[in-house]
């Protein structure tokens, strides 16, 4: 999967599509998912053009990586998820069912989340 500068997250970063922002700094933007799967469902994206975690971990600067990781924890804490617990998920590639070719973390919380990966195929 290659980076597509017309993907929805790139368009949000350029201000072409609105979002319900919860966090922004020089390297990271976070906003509520428009189709939440849990009571709290926040998307965290780096501002750089990275397709996946593999791409990001290879090409991003140490400052970008630190900012992304720290922002993810801060966002979860500020959403009140640290004490009850939450899940951070990133779908990567075809087998991981990645739909948008821009790295993003999902922060899920607000209810018990069940098994990480269901049994079976």
N, C-alpha and C positions, 0 to 999 in steps of 0.2 A: 504494500500500500504506500503510495507516495503522497506527499503533502499537497492538498488542494486549497489554494488561497481563497476559494469561494465557499469553503465549508462554513457551516452555520456559526461555529465558534469564532472563526476568523472574521466573519461579518459582525458578530457581536462586539469583538474587540475593536473593530473600526467604527462602531457606533451606528452601523446600518440597520441593526435589529436591536430592539430594546431588551433589557433583562432586569430582573428583580435582584439587584446587586446586594451582596452581604459583606463583601470585602474587596479591596483593591489596593495594591501598592505598585511599585515600579516593575515588578516581575510577574505578578499573579492577579487574576480576577476570579471571584467566586460569586455564584448566583444560584437562586432557587431553580430547580428543574421544573420545566413547564408541565411535565407529566410525572409527578412524584409517585414513587413506589412505596414510600414509607412516610409517616407524618413529617419527618424532617428528611429532605433529600436535596442536598446542595452539590453543585458541580464546581470543581476547582480546576482552573486551567492556567497553564503558563502563558505569558504574553508572547513568547517566542514561537516560531513555526516548527513545532515538533510533532511528529506523527504519533509516536508511541513512547512508552517508558524506556524501551531499548534505545530509541533515537535520542531522547532527552538525556539519558544517563551517559550516552557517548559524546554528545555534541554540546550540551549546555555548560555554561560556566559554573564554577563552584558556588558563586554568589546566587545564580538562578536556582540551582538545586537546593541550596540551603533555604532560600526564600520560599520555595514551593513546599518543602517539607514543613517548615515552621508555620507557614500560613495554614496548611491543612490542620495541624494540631490546634492552632489558635481559633480557627473557625469552629471546629468541633467543640472546644471549650466554651466559646461565646454562645453557641447554640444550646448549651446546657447538656451536652451529650457525654462529657467525660465520666461523670459518676455512674449513670445507668449503663453506659456502654454504647458503642456504635461500630459500624463497619466502613472501611475504606476499600473501594474496589476500582480497578481500572481494567477494562476490556481491551485486549491487545490482539490485533490480527484477526484473520478469518476464524480460526478455531476458538478464539476468545470472544467472538461476536462483536468486534469493534464496528460501530456504525458510523462514527465521525472521525475522519483522519486528522484529528488534533488531540494530543494527549489530554486526558481529563481524568480526574479522580471523582468518583461519586462518594459522598458522605451520606450514609444511611443511618437513621436512628429514630427514636421516639416510640419504639415498641420492640418486643423481643423479635429477633431476626431469624431464628431457626438455623438449620444447617447451612454451612457455607456452600457446599456443592451437594446436590441431591445424589442419592445412590442411583446406580443404573448406568445407562450408556454414556 
